[in-house]
């Protein structure tokens, strides 16, 4: 499994990282906050970035 950070979104109190995880079954994008919370796994990059931006606005 290979992980690469592709996008960083800065919120008021946290930083959200969108990472690309490539494995045997394909590629997925994961959203993780700087406090360690996982905010979802997505098949498309635009969905993951939208989720990270949504979380950044709420926090």
C-alpha positions, 0 to 999 in steps of 0.5 A, spaced: 500 500 500 502 506 498 500 513 501 501 520 498 498 526 500 495 530 495 491 536 498 491 540 504 485 544 507 486 549 512 481 550 517 480 555 523 483 550 528 485 543 524 488 541 518 485 536 513 489 532 509 487 528 503 491 522 501 491 517 495 492 510 497 494 505 492 493 498 493 491 491 490 484 493 489 485 500 486 485 507 489 481 511 494 482 517 497 482 518 505 480 525 509 484 525 515 484 531 520 490 533 524 487 531 531 487 524 528 480 523 526 478 520 520 473 523 516 471 518 510 474 514 504 472 516 497 473 513 490 474 520 487 478 526 489 473 531 488 469 528 493 474 527 498 476 535 497 469 537 498 468 533 504 475 536 507 472 543 505 466 542 509 469 539 515 474 545 515 468 550 514 464 547 520 470 546 525 
